[in-house]
Amino acid sequence: MAKVLCVLYDDPVDGYPTSYARDDLPVIEGYPGGQTLPTPEAVDFTPGHLLGSVSGGLGLRRFLEERGHTLVVTSDKDGEDSVFERELPDADVVISQPFWPAYLTAERIAKAPRLKLAITAGIGSDHVDLDAAIAGGLTVAEVTYSNSISVAEHEVMMILAMVRNYLPAHQWVLDGGWNIADCVARSYDVEGMHVGTVGAGRIGQAVLRRLKPFDMHLHYTARHRLPQRIEQELDLTFHPTPADMVPHCDVVTINAPLHPQTEGMFDDGLIGRMKRGTYLINCARAEICDRDAVVRALQRGRLAGYAGDVWFPQPPPADHPWRTMPHHGMTPHMSGSSLSAQARYAAGTREILEAWLDGAPIREEYLIVRGGALAGVGAQSYTTQHAPPGHTA
C-alpha cells in the first residue's frame, strides 16, 4: 500500500465554504489544439467546490482510502519540524501545487528512499529538483494544460488593470473619495499599444489570442518560431531574443518556464532596454525576474507598473519588497487555482494516481521526468544538467 503526502494551501480564514457564488461550471469539451481533458475513472468531488485547500484534499481521500492507501494532507511544509518534513521519509508519492509548493530539494529527495512519484496538481514543476529526481529514478508529472487558460485570463486582467490604473481608482471608492483626476493621471488605453510575450507556448499564445481583439500590436520571442499560419492568423512579429523584442513593447508579459536559461533574465540590463513606461506582467515564475531590479525600475520610473502572481519563496515573507513597491498589482499565486481550474487539475491528479497505482502508463503530455531523463512535455519545456534546453512553454 502506498503513502501519499499531499501539500495544499490553508482553508479560508472563515472556514471551509458551505456554499458557493455559483451553482455550476461551464462545460469545457477540450483544450485548444485537441488535447483531451483529464479522464479519471471517477471523481469524488463536486466541480466548482474548493479542492485546493486542506479540507478539499483534491477530492482524493475516499478514492485512496477505499483502496487501502494512506493520504496525509497538510499545509505545514517549511522547516525541519514541519508536518511535510516529518511525513516525507516514508512517503511513496508527494503531491503539491505551484501556488503552495512543497520544495522537493535534492536534500529532501535523499531523505525519502521510498519516494517514487512527484505530482504537480497544476502546471509547473520547478519546485522539484529535476536533476535529483532524474538521479533518484523518480517520476515527475503535472496536469498539463489544466489551468493554462486560467493563467492567460489572469494576465489579460492584469494588463488592463495596470494600464487603466484600475486598482488605485478602486481604492479611491473604498476610501470614500471621488478623485477623478487622481484616477486618470496614470490611465491609458491599450488600443494601439505593442505587447510582447517571452514564451509562446500554451499560455503565451492564449494571452496573444485574447489581446488581439483589443487592436494591440502583437510580438513574441521563443526558442522555436511558431508556424507561419499562426503568425499570419494573429499578425505576430517574431523576435529572436527577449533583448531584441522588449524595446518595441509597451507591455511585456512573461510566459516561459523557469530553468537555468531563464532564471534572472529580467535584470537591470534587460529592463534597461525597455521603453520608459513599459508595464511588465509575470505570471510565470518570480525568479525569472531579478527581485531588486524590478523594485529599482518602479522607483525610478523605468517601469510604469509591474503585476505578477508569482513570488519567491512562496509564500513570501511579510517584508518582501514586492508587497510595498510603487505601482504594482501583485496577487497571491492564485491565477491558476480558480475553482474552474481546480476541477480539472484535481481530476488530472487522480488520473495520474490511477495510472501509477495500477502500473499503467501515465499520459505523455503529463510527464516531466521518467526513467532517469526528461520526458514528455518536460523534454520540451525544461533544462537540467542532464539535458539540453528545450523550447519555452
C-alpha positions in Angstrom: 0.0 0.0 0.0 1.2 3.5 -0.8 1.5 6.6 1.4 0.5 9.8 -0.4 1.7 13.0 1.1 -0.3 16.0 -0.2 0.6 19.6 0.5 -2.2 22.1 -0.1 -2.9 25.7 1.0 -4.9 26.5 4.1 -8.7 26.7 4.2 -10.3 30.2 4.0 -9.9 32.2 7.2 -13.7 31.9 7.9 -13.6 28.1 7.4 -14.2 25.8 4.6 -17.1 27.0 2.4 -20.6 25.7 2.9 -22.0 27.5 -0.2 -20.6 29.0 -3.3 -21.3 32.0 -5.5 -22.3 29.8 -8.5 -24.2 26.5 -8.7 -22.2 25.0 -11.6 -19.3 25.4 -14.0 -19.4 25.9 -17.8 -18.8 22.7 -19.7 -15.4 22.6 -21.4 -15.2 19.9 -24.1 -11.5 20.0 -24.7 -8.3 22.1 -24.8 -7.2 24.2 -27.7 -5.1 22.0 -30.0 -7.1 18.9 -29.4 -5.7 17.6 -26.0 -8.5 15.9 -24.0 -9.4 16.9 -20.5 -8.4 14.6 -17.6 -10.2 11.3 -17.9 -10.1 9.6 -14.4 -12.2 6.5 -13.8 -14.4 8.6 -11.5 -14.3 11.7 -9.2 -15.4 12.1 -5.7 -15.9 15.8 -5.6 -18.3 18.4 -7.0 -16.8 20.5 -9.7 -16.8 24.1 -8.6 -16.1 23.3 -5.0 -12.8 24.4 -3.2 -10.5 21.4 -3.8 -7.0 23.0 -3.5 -7.1 23.7 0.2 -6.5 21.2 3.0 -10.2 20.3 3.6 -10.8 19.9 -0.1 -7.9 17.4 -0.3 -8.1 17.4 -4.2 -11.1 15.1 -3.7 -8.7 12.2 -3.2 -9.4 10.8 0.3 -12.2 8.4 -0.5 -10.5 7.1 -3.6 -7.2 6.4 -1.9 -8.5 5.1 1.5 -11.0 2.7 -0.1 -8.0 1.2 -1.9 -6.2 0.8 1.4 -3.7 3.6 0.8 -2.7 6.3 3.3 -3.4 10.0 2.5 -1.7 12.7 4.6 -2.8 16.3 3.7 -1.1 19.3 5.3 -0.3 22.9 4.7 2.7 22.8 7.0 5.5 22.5 4.5 8.5 24.6 5.6 11.2 23.9 8.2 12.7 20.9 9.8 9.8 20.5 12.2 7.0 20.8 9.6 4.5 18.1 9.0 5.8 17.7 5.5 9.4 17.1 6.7 8.2 14.6 9.3 6.0 12.6 6.9 8.3 12.7 3.9 10.8 9.8 4.8 8.3 7.0 4.2 6.1 8.7 1.5 5.7 7.0 -1.8 4.0 9.9 -3.6 4.2 13.7 -3.0 1.5 16.0 -4.4 2.0 19.7 -4.4 0.5 22.8 -6.1 2.6 25.6 -7.7 0.6 28.0 -5.6 1.8 26.5 -2.3 4.8 24.4 -3.4 6.5 21.8 -1.3 10.0 22.3 -2.4 11.4 18.9 -3.2 15.1 19.7 -3.0 17.9 17.3 -3.5 18.3 17.0 0.3 14.6 16.2 0.8 14.7 13.6 -2.0 17.7 12.0 -0.4 15.7 11.7 2.9 12.8 9.9 1.1 14.1 6.5 -0.1 10.5 5.3 -0.8 9.6 8.3 -2.9 8.8 7.3 -6.5 6.3 9.9 -7.8 6.0 13.6 -7.5 2.9 15.2 -8.9 2.2 18.8 -9.6 -1.5 19.5 -9.2 -1.5 22.1 -11.9 1.4 23.1 -14.2 5.0 24.0 -13.4 7.3 21.5 -11.7 10.3 23.8 -11.0 9.7 23.3 -7.2 11.1 19.8 -7.8 14.9 19.5 -8.2 14.7 17.7 -11.5 18.3 16.7 -11.6 17.9 15.0 -8.2 14.6 13.4 -9.5 16.5 12.1 -12.5 19.3 10.7 -10.4 16.9 9.1 -8.0 14.8 7.5 -10.6 11.6 9.4 -9.7 8.7 10.0 -12.0 7.6 13.7 -12.1 4.3 14.6 -13.6 2.0 17.6 -13.8 -1.5 18.1 -15.1 -0.6 19.8 -18.3 -3.0 22.4 -19.8 -5.3 22.1 -16.8 -5.0 25.8 -15.8 -3.2 27.4 -18.8 -6.3 29.3 -19.9 -6.9 30.3 -16.3 -3.5 31.9 -16.1 -3.9 33.6 -19.5 -7.2 35.2 -18.4 -5.5 36.5 -15.2 -2.7 38.0 -17.3 -5.1 39.9 -19.5 -6.9 41.1 -16.4 -3.6 42.4 -15.0 -2.7 44.1 -18.2 -6.0 46.0 -18.3 -5.9 46.8 -14.6 -2.4 48.2 -14.8 -2.8 50.2 -18.0 -6.2 51.6 -17.0 -5.0 52.3 -13.4 -7.9 50.3 -12.0 -6.6 49.3 -8.6 -5.8 52.9 -7.4 -9.1 54.1 -8.8 -11.0 51.4 -6.9 -9.1 52.3 -3.8 -10.5 55.9 -4.0 -14.0 54.5 -4.0 -13.2 52.2 -1.0 -11.8 55.2 0.8 -14.9 57.3 0.2 -13.4 59.6 -2.5 -14.3 60.8 -6.0 -10.9 61.9 -7.1 -11.2 61.5 -10.9 -8.1 63.5 -11.7 -6.0 61.2 -9.4 -7.6 58.2 -11.0 -6.9 59.1 -14.6 -3.4 60.7 -14.2 -1.9 57.2 -14.9 -4.7 55.8 -17.0 -4.3 54.9 -20.7 -5.9 52.8 -23.4 -4.4 49.5 -24.5 -5.6 50.2 -28.1 -2.6 50.6 -30.4 -0.1 49.5 -27.8 2.6 47.0 -28.6 2.5 43.9 -26.4 5.1 41.1 -26.4 5.3 37.7 -24.8 8.5 35.9 -23.7 7.5 32.4 -24.4 4.7 31.5 -26.8 3.5 28.1 -25.7 0.1 27.3 -24.5 -0.2 30.3 -22.1 1.7 32.8 -24.2 -0.4 32.0 -27.3 -3.6 32.1 -25.3 -2.7 35.6 -24.0 -2.0 36.9 -27.5 -5.3 35.5 -28.8 -7.2 37.2 -26.1 -5.4 40.5 -26.7 -5.9 40.6 -30.5 -9.5 41.9 -30.3 -8.2 44.9 -28.3 -6.4 46.1 -31.5 -2.9 45.8 -30.0 0.2 45.0 -32.0 1.4 41.6 -31.0 5.0 40.4 -30.6 6.7 37.3 -29.3 10.0 35.6 -28.7 10.5 31.9 -28.2 13.2 29.3 -28.7 11.3 27.9 -31.7 9.4 30.1 -34.0 5.7 29.4 -34.4 4.3 28.0 -37.6 3.7 30.7 -40.3 0.0 30.1 -40.3 -0.2 31.1 -36.6 1.9 34.2 -37.2 -0.3 35.2 -40.1 -3.5 34.5 -38.2 -2.6 36.7 -35.3 -0.4 39.1 -37.2 2.6 38.4 -35.0 6.0 39.9 -35.1 8.8 37.4 -34.2 12.0 38.5 -32.4 14.9 36.1 -32.0 15.6 37.1 -28.3 13.9 39.0 -25.5 16.6 41.7 -25.8 15.5 42.2 -29.4 11.8 42.4 -28.5 11.5 44.5 -25.4 12.5 47.9 -26.9 9.5 47.7 -29.2 6.9 46.9 -26.5 4.6 49.0 -24.2 3.6 45.8 -22.3 5.8 42.7 -21.8 4.4 39.5 -20.4 6.4 36.5 -19.3 5.2 33.1 -20.2 8.3 31.0 -20.0 9.2 28.1 -17.6 11.9 28.6 -15.0 15.1 26.8 -15.8 18.8 27.8 -15.8 18.5 29.8 -19.1 15.6 31.9 -17.9 16.5 32.5 -14.2 17.3 36.1 -13.6 16.6 37.1 -17.2 14.8 40.4 -16.4 17.7 42.1 -14.7 18.8 45.7 -14.7 20.3 45.2 -18.2 17.2 43.8 -19.9 14.8 46.1 -18.1 17.1 49.0 -19.2 16.4 48.1 -22.8 12.7 48.5 -22.3 10.9 51.7 -23.2 10.4 54.1 -20.3 6.8 53.5 -19.0 6.6 49.8 -20.0 4.3 47.5 -18.0 5.8 44.1 -17.0 3.5 41.2 -16.3 4.8 38.0 -14.8 2.5 35.0 -14.0 5.3 32.5 -14.9 7.9 32.3 -12.1 9.2 35.1 -9.9 12.9 34.0 -10.3 12.8 34.9 -14.0 12.9 38.5 -12.7 15.7 40.0 -10.5 13.6 40.9 -7.5 15.5 44.1 -6.6 15.9 45.2 -10.3 12.1 45.3 -10.5 11.9 47.4 -7.4 14.5 49.8 -8.7 12.8 50.2 -12.1 9.5 51.1 -10.5 11.1 53.5 -8.1 12.9 55.3 -10.9 10.0 55.3 -13.3 11.7 53.0 -15.8 8.7 50.7 -15.5 5.2 52.2 -15.3 3.9 49.1 -13.5 4.6 45.5 -12.5 1.9 43.0 -12.0 2.5 39.4 -11.1 1.1 36.3 -9.5 4.3 34.6 -8.6 6.8 35.1 -5.8 9.9 33.6 -4.3 9.7 32.0 -1.9 6.1 31.1 -1.7 4.6 32.3 0.5 6.8 35.4 0.6 7.8 36.9 3.9 5.9 39.9 5.2 8.8 42.3 4.4 9.1 41.1 0.8 9.7 44.4 -1.2 7.2 43.4 -3.9 4.5 43.9 -1.3 5.2 47.6 -0.9 6.9 48.7 -4.2 5.1 51.5 -6.1 2.7 50.9 -9.0 2.3 47.2 -8.5 -0.6 44.8 -9.0 0.6 41.7 -7.2 -1.7 38.9 -6.2 -1.0 35.7 -4.2 -0.3 32.9 -6.6 -3.9 32.2 -7.5 -4.2 32.7 -11.2 -4.2 29.0 -12.0 -6.2 28.0 -9.0 -9.7 29.2 -9.9 -12.5 26.9 -8.9 -12.8 26.1 -12.6 -9.1 25.1 -12.9 -9.3 23.1 -9.6 -11.9 20.8 -11.0 -9.5 20.0 -13.9 -6.3 19.6 -12.1 -7.9 17.6 -9.3 -9.3 15.2 -11.9 -5.9 15.1 -13.6 -4.1 14.3 -10.4 -6.5 11.4 -9.8 -5.9 10.2 -13.4 -2.1 10.2 -12.8 -2.5 8.4 -9.5 -4.8 5.8 -11.0 -2.3 5.0 -13.7 0.7 4.8 -11.4 -1.1 2.7 -8.8 -2.3 0.3 -11.4 1.1 0.1 -13.2 -0.3 1.7 -16.3 1.4 4.3 -18.5 1.0 8.0 -17.5 0.0 10.2 -20.4 3.0 11.5 -22.2 1.7 15.1 -22.0 1.7 14.8 -18.2 5.3 13.6 -17.9 8.2 15.8 -16.8 10.7 13.1 -15.7 10.6 9.4 -16.2 13.2 6.6 -16.4 16.1 8.8 -15.5 15.5 11.5 -18.0 13.3 14.4 -19.0 10.2 13.0 -20.7 7.0 14.1 -22.4 6.3 17.9 -22.0 9.3 18.1 -19.7 11.7 17.3 -22.5 10.3 20.3 -24.4 10.0 22.8 -21.6 12.7 22.2 -19.0 16.5 22.0 -18.9 18.7 20.2 -16.4 22.3 19.3 -16.1 21.4 16.1 -17.9 19.6 17.6 -20.9 20.0 20.4 -23.4 17.5 23.3 -23.4 14.0 22.6 -24.8 11.6 25.3 -26.0 9.8 27.6 -23.7 6.3 26.5 -22.9 
